[in-house]
Amino acid sequence: MSEYHDFYIATLARNSTVPTLMCGHCGSMLSRAKIVANEGQNRYDLDCEMIGQCSGDDCGAINCCDNALELAELQNYENRVAV
C-alpha cells in the first residue's frame, strides 16, 4: 500500500482518435509533457511505473497512468489489426 494518499488512476478517453489520458480526479486531459516515469526526482511512493500530473485549473492531482497506457497500447494494436 502506498503512503502517498492523494493520487488518482488516469483513464483513457473513449472514442478518441489519438490515445488521450484523462485525470482520474477532475477529468481534464493529461498533457504528455507531464507524464513521466516514476523514478529519480519524480519518484512517488506509488506502485506504478508512469505518473502524470494534472494541469487542470486548481487540480494538480498525481495520476497513476499504467492501466490507461496499457489500454492505449491495446487499442492501437486492435486498430492496426482491423485495417
C-alpha positions as CSV (number, residue, x, y, z in Angstrom):
1,M,0.0,0.0,0.0
2,S,1.3,3.4,-0.8
3,E,2.0,6.0,1.8
4,Y,1.0,8.7,-0.7
5,H,-2.7,9.1,-0.4
6,D,-3.6,11.9,-2.8
7,F,-3.2,10.1,-6.1
8,Y,-5.8,9.0,-8.7
9,I,-6.0,6.5,-11.6
10,A,-5.8,8.0,-15.0
11,T,-8.4,6.8,-17.6
12,L,-8.3,6.5,-21.3
13,A,-10.7,8.9,-23.2
14,R,-13.4,7.0,-25.1
15,N,-13.7,7.2,-28.8
16,S,-10.6,9.3,-29.2
17,T,-8.7,9.0,-32.5
18,V,-5.5,9.8,-30.6
19,P,-5.0,8.0,-27.3
20,T,-5.7,10.6,-24.6
21,L,-5.3,10.1,-20.9
22,M,-7.7,11.8,-18.5
23,C,-7.2,12.8,-14.9
24,G,-8.9,10.4,-12.5
25,H,-9.8,13.3,-10.2
26,C,-11.2,16.1,-12.4
27,G,-11.5,14.5,-15.9
28,S,-9.1,17.0,-17.6
29,M,-6.8,15.9,-20.3
30,L,-3.3,14.9,-19.1
31,S,-0.5,16.6,-21.0
32,R,2.0,14.2,-22.5
33,A,4.7,16.6,-21.2
34,K,3.6,15.9,-17.6
35,I,3.5,12.1,-17.9
36,V,6.8,10.8,-16.7
37,A,8.5,7.6,-15.3
38,N,8.0,7.2,-11.6
39,E,11.7,7.4,-10.8
40,G,14.5,9.8,-9.7
41,Q,13.4,13.3,-8.8
42,N,9.9,12.4,-10.0
43,R,9.6,9.4,-7.6
44,Y,6.4,9.0,-5.6
45,D,5.8,6.1,-3.2
46,L,3.2,4.6,-5.6
47,D,3.1,1.2,-7.1
48,C,3.1,2.4,-10.7
49,E,5.7,2.9,-13.4
50,M,4.3,6.0,-15.1
51,I,2.7,9.0,-13.3
52,G,1.0,12.1,-14.7
53,Q,0.4,15.4,-13.0
54,C,-2.9,17.1,-14.0
55,S,-2.6,20.7,-15.2
56,G,-6.3,21.4,-14.9
57,D,-7.4,24.5,-13.1
58,D,-7.0,24.1,-9.3
59,C,-6.3,20.3,-9.7
60,G,-2.6,19.3,-9.8
61,A,-3.5,15.7,-8.9
62,I,-1.0,12.9,-9.4
63,N,-2.3,10.1,-11.5
64,C,-1.1,6.6,-12.0
65,C,-1.1,6.1,-15.7
66,D,-0.1,2.4,-16.1
67,N,-3.5,1.0,-16.8
68,A,-4.6,3.7,-19.2
69,L,-1.3,3.4,-21.1
70,E,-1.7,-0.4,-21.4
71,L,-5.3,0.2,-22.7
72,A,-4.0,2.7,-25.2
73,E,-1.4,0.2,-26.5
74,L,-4.0,-2.5,-26.8
75,Q,-6.4,0.0,-28.6
76,N,-3.6,0.9,-31.1
77,Y,-2.9,-2.8,-31.7
78,E,-6.5,-3.6,-32.3
79,N,-6.8,-0.6,-34.7
80,R,-3.8,-1.8,-36.7
81,V,-5.2,-5.4,-36.9
82,A,-8.6,-4.1,-38.1
83,V,-7.1,-2.3,-41.1
